[in-house]
Structures are given as structure tokens and as C-alpha cells.
Amino acid sequence: DDTDARIYGVNRVTNEINFVQSLTYGATANAVDWSPDRQFIAIAGDQVPDPNGEIISLFISLRFYKFDTQLQSVVEMGKETVGADAFAVEWAPSGIYVAVGCDLSADDGYALH
């Protein structure tokens, strides 16, 4: 399902890949990035529609999660309104900033938040 982001664990000894958890984004998830300290995950994607199924400007297109490595579970920490579908996300090396590439409209071109 393209509305999910999935986390897998890799056993470096046996090279086995094991499913850990699926994160339901709510719309098409276009990009995922780990924070530099590997504690947080940012997911950028299409705008999530409201409960009535309508997409209006300023709906959620960026979500943040905290990953607990001991419990191997994820908790949503927050969401941000970008105002457009987001296609790329990347944490700054400092872990303080997140860059998001999005398509504001065909006339406006692309924006970096």
C-alpha cells in the first residue's frame, strides 16, 4: 500500500531482513528519512485529506515519528502543514532542520521549506 512507510530490521550476521512496523501515512508517502541520531523518522507525502475526503490547502504533508529501538516501535510525534504535496525530505546533519521539497502548483514551481 503506497499510503504506508515500512520499517525493516537487518541482521548483519545472517543478512536476514525482518519486518518491524508499518506506519500509515494516510495518503501517498513519497519520501522517508531518518534523523542523524536515528531516533526520529520524517515522512513526506501527498496532502492527507480531511475526514470527509476533501483535500484543501494547508493539510498535513509531513509527519514525524520517534523510533524506540529497544521496543522496536514507533510513536507519532507531530505533523506539519506544508500546504502542498511533498516529494522529498531530508534532515540536516545537525538534526535541527528538515528540508522538504514540494510542488505548490504548476504555476508556482517547486518550493523548499
Backbone bond lengths (Angstrom), bond angles and torsions (degrees), N, CA, C in turn:
res aa  C-N    CA-C-N  psi(-1)  N-CA   C-N-CA  omega(-1)  CA-C   N-CA-C  phi
1 D - - - 1.462 - - 1.522 108.74 -
2 D 1.320 117.66 128.00 1.459 120.51 -176.46 1.523 113.12 -79.39
3 T 1.343 117.68 4.24 1.458 119.76 174.96 1.521 111.07 -96.04
4 D 1.309 116.88 5.77 1.459 122.15 -179.17 1.527 110.94 -115.01
5 A 1.323 114.74 153.06 1.460 121.95 165.51 1.529 104.45 -117.90
6 R 1.296 117.22 136.28 1.460 120.64 -175.94 1.522 110.24 -115.96
7 I 1.328 115.39 143.73 1.461 121.67 176.94 1.527 107.76 -111.53
8 Y 1.315 114.59 132.98 1.460 121.34 178.49 1.522 109.17 -123.83
9 G 1.312 116.31 147.60 1.454 122.34 173.89 1.523 108.94 -102.05
10 V 1.325 116.22 143.97 1.460 121.08 179.52 1.520 108.74 -118.69
11 N 1.320 116.18 122.32 1.457 121.66 175.17 1.518 106.81 -84.07
12 R 1.326 116.96 111.85 1.462 121.01 -174.86 1.527 113.33 -72.99
13 V 1.331 117.62 -14.12 1.460 120.78 178.04 1.526 110.34 -85.13
14 T 1.353 116.24 -48.47 1.466 120.47 -175.97 1.530 113.01 -96.81
15 N 1.332 117.01 -9.12 1.466 123.29 -176.20 1.525 112.67 63.40
16 E 1.336 117.15 20.80 1.461 120.54 176.33 1.522 109.74 -79.73
17 I 1.317 114.97 144.87 1.454 121.37 176.80 1.529 107.41 -113.62
18 N 1.334 115.66 126.02 1.461 120.81 -177.17 1.522 110.89 -122.99
19 F 1.324 115.53 134.52 1.453 121.73 176.82 1.528 109.65 -66.53
20 V 1.340 118.01 133.75 1.461 122.61 179.11 1.526 110.61 -107.74
21 Q 1.335 116.89 -57.56 1.456 119.45 -176.87 1.526 110.60 -161.22
22 S 1.321 114.75 151.90 1.451 121.59 175.55 1.522 108.43 -110.27
23 L 1.332 116.54 136.24 1.458 122.21 177.65 1.514 108.02 -109.51
24 T 1.323 117.46 118.88 1.453 120.75 178.65 1.513 108.96 -85.10
25 Y 1.318 115.49 116.24 1.464 121.52 -178.22 1.524 111.41 -83.39
26 G 1.343 117.54 -37.26 1.457 120.91 177.94 1.522 113.52 107.27
27 A 1.299 117.77 -12.81 1.469 124.99 174.99 1.524 105.26 -153.41
28 T 1.322 118.01 -172.89 1.455 119.83 -179.60 1.522 110.55 -64.08
29 A 1.323 116.37 122.02 1.471 122.33 176.64 1.521 107.49 -88.54
30 N 1.340 116.86 116.83 1.468 121.06 -173.58 1.520 114.49 -97.16
31 A 1.332 118.49 -28.13 1.465 120.37 -176.10 1.528 109.69 -153.69
32 V 1.312 115.13 146.52 1.468 122.30 179.59 1.519 107.85 -135.32
33 D 1.334 117.30 139.93 1.461 120.03 176.55 1.529 109.83 -145.94
34 W 1.321 116.13 140.88 1.468 122.54 174.93 1.521 109.34 -86.28
35 S 1.323 116.30 145.94 1.461 120.27 173.25 1.528 108.34 -68.63
36 P 1.343 117.45 157.62 1.467 120.04 -178.92 1.535 113.69 -57.02
37 D 1.325 117.52 -31.22 1.468 119.63 179.10 1.520 112.50 -86.36
38 R 1.346 116.89 0.83 1.468 124.62 176.96 1.529 113.75 64.65
39 Q 1.326 117.61 19.73 1.464 120.82 178.74 1.523 112.77 -96.77
40 F 1.337 116.81 -20.03 1.462 120.45 -174.40 1.522 110.60 -127.73
41 I 1.326 115.03 153.97 1.454 122.69 177.00 1.522 107.47 -126.03
42 A 1.319 116.81 134.33 1.462 121.78 173.90 1.526 107.47 -111.49
43 I 1.334 116.40 134.00 1.458 121.67 176.67 1.524 108.13 -121.34
44 A 1.320 116.19 126.16 1.460 122.25 175.74 1.517 107.76 -111.07
45 G 1.330 115.47 142.29 1.454 117.99 -179.87 1.506 112.63 -165.73
46 D 1.319 113.73 -167.54 1.453 119.47 177.70 1.526 109.35 -65.56
47 Q 1.317 116.10 157.63 1.450 120.29 179.34 1.524 109.73 -62.11
48 V 1.311 116.81 135.50 1.458 121.99 -179.91 1.524 108.25 -83.48
49 P 1.342 117.59 125.82 1.461 119.30 -178.66 1.522 111.78 -68.65
50 D 1.320 115.10 156.99 1.460 119.48 175.42 1.531 108.75 -71.36
51 P 1.330 118.92 172.01 1.473 120.81 -177.18 1.528 114.09 -57.45
52 N 1.328 118.73 -21.98 1.463 121.51 178.48 1.521 112.24 -86.11
53 G 1.329 117.35 -0.02 1.455 121.87 177.77 1.516 114.20 87.40
54 E 1.323 117.66 3.91 1.458 120.59 179.96 1.520 110.43 -89.94
55 I 1.317 116.19 140.34 1.457 120.24 173.54 1.519 106.90 -106.36
56 I 1.302 116.34 118.30 1.451 120.39 175.18 1.518 107.33 -121.37
57 S 1.310 117.05 164.47 1.456 119.05 -177.23 1.518 110.42 -59.54
58 L 1.278 115.65 153.69 1.458 125.03 177.29 1.521 113.87 71.91
59 F 1.321 117.73 29.50 1.453 119.43 171.28 1.521 109.62 -91.67
60 I 1.282 115.85 164.15 1.461 123.51 -173.14 1.528 111.20 -59.89
61 S 1.330 117.34 129.38 1.459 120.38 171.88 1.524 111.51 -138.12
62 L 1.336 116.93 13.98 1.462 122.12 176.78 1.522 108.06 -148.60
63 R 1.322 116.07 126.21 1.476 121.10 179.61 1.524 109.53 -126.49
64 F 1.331 115.11 148.17 1.461 121.99 179.01 1.524 109.34 -120.83
65 Y 1.324 115.57 139.18 1.466 122.11 180.00 1.526 108.80 -131.83
66 K 1.333 115.67 150.69 1.463 121.79 173.09 1.522 107.33 -105.77
67 F 1.325 116.13 131.61 1.459 121.60 -178.87 1.515 109.17 -105.23
68 D 1.327 116.80 121.76 1.464 123.06 177.23 1.521 107.53 -93.51
69 T 1.331 117.18 106.63 1.458 120.86 -175.24 1.525 112.53 -67.40
70 Q 1.330 117.81 -31.70 1.462 119.82 180.00 1.525 111.48 -71.22
71 L 1.333 116.73 -44.57 1.460 120.74 179.74 1.521 112.23 -86.29
72 Q 1.323 117.20 -11.67 1.459 124.16 -174.35 1.521 110.46 49.74
73 S 1.333 114.03 53.41 1.460 119.64 178.26 1.519 109.19 -137.95
74 V 1.320 115.34 160.99 1.450 122.48 -175.73 1.522 109.89 -124.56
75 V 1.332 115.73 138.65 1.455 122.00 177.42 1.521 108.11 -125.16
76 E 1.348 116.80 132.23 1.462 119.33 177.97 1.521 109.05 -68.66
77 M 1.343 115.45 129.84 1.465 121.56 -177.68 1.525 112.31 -103.53
78 G 1.323 117.38 -22.74 1.449 119.11 -178.73 1.501 112.02 173.99
79 K 1.317 114.52 169.12 1.455 120.94 177.37 1.505 108.72 -141.81
80 E 1.306 115.08 152.24 1.454 120.09 -175.36 1.522 109.55 -131.94
81 T 1.304 114.97 140.16 1.448 121.99 176.63 1.520 108.98 -89.21
82 V 1.318 115.84 118.40 1.453 120.75 178.09 1.527 109.77 -97.76
83 G 1.318 117.34 -27.61 1.459 121.66 178.65 1.510 113.99 90.33
84 A 1.328 116.83 9.92 1.464 121.50 179.15 1.523 107.60 -164.36
85 D 1.330 116.00 168.37 1.457 119.40 173.40 1.524 108.25 -66.46
86 A 1.315 116.55 134.41 1.464 121.77 -179.49 1.526 108.93 -103.35
87 F 1.332 116.66 132.36 1.458 121.70 -175.63 1.517 114.01 -111.89
88 A 1.312 118.03 -14.99 1.463 120.79 -178.74 1.519 109.10 -147.78
89 V 1.330 115.95 147.67 1.459 121.37 176.70 1.525 107.93 -147.22
90 E 1.331 115.99 139.57 1.466 119.34 176.63 1.523 109.76 -154.30
91 W 1.326 114.86 133.75 1.467 121.28 176.70 1.516 109.65 -76.22
92 A 1.320 116.67 144.03 1.462 121.56 170.48 1.526 107.80 -70.23
93 P 1.330 118.75 152.48 1.463 120.96 179.14 1.531 113.30 -55.43
94 S 1.336 117.21 -29.35 1.466 120.51 179.06 1.521 112.24 -72.42
95 G 1.349 117.67 -20.66 1.459 121.54 -176.82 1.511 113.09 81.19
96 I 1.323 117.85 1.58 1.465 121.69 -177.27 1.523 111.55 -88.40
97 Y 1.334 117.25 -30.67 1.461 121.29 -175.89 1.521 111.04 -120.46
98 V 1.334 114.74 154.57 1.456 122.29 174.08 1.526 107.00 -128.90
99 A 1.323 116.80 127.70 1.471 121.18 175.96 1.521 108.43 -95.97
100 V 1.332 115.61 136.92 1.459 121.42 -179.36 1.523 108.65 -128.85
101 G 1.305 117.23 126.46 1.456 121.63 174.58 1.511 108.98 -97.75
102 C 1.322 117.38 130.57 1.459 119.54 -177.53 1.516 111.11 -144.54
103 D 1.320 114.82 160.88 1.461 122.98 -179.64 1.521 107.31 -104.23
104 L 1.333 116.65 104.14 1.467 119.71 -179.03 1.519 111.19 -73.10
105 S 1.301 118.56 -41.55 1.465 123.40 173.22 1.516 107.38 -175.94
106 A 1.297 116.19 167.57 1.463 119.49 179.54 1.519 110.76 -62.85
107 D 1.343 117.94 -31.04 1.446 121.38 -178.90 1.524 112.61 -78.67
108 D 1.344 116.15 -34.82 1.460 120.41 -175.10 1.518 113.35 -85.98
109 G 1.317 118.44 -17.01 1.449 120.66 -177.54 1.520 111.08 79.68
110 Y 1.305 116.27 -144.53 1.461 120.98 -174.93 1.515 110.50 -109.70
111 A 1.321 115.45 154.22 1.464 120.19 -179.63 1.519 108.64 -131.00
112 L 1.306 115.71 150.44 1.450 122.52 175.69 1.507 107.25 -116.72
113 H 1.319 117.90 124.10 1.469 122.36 -179.26 1.515 109.28 -107.22
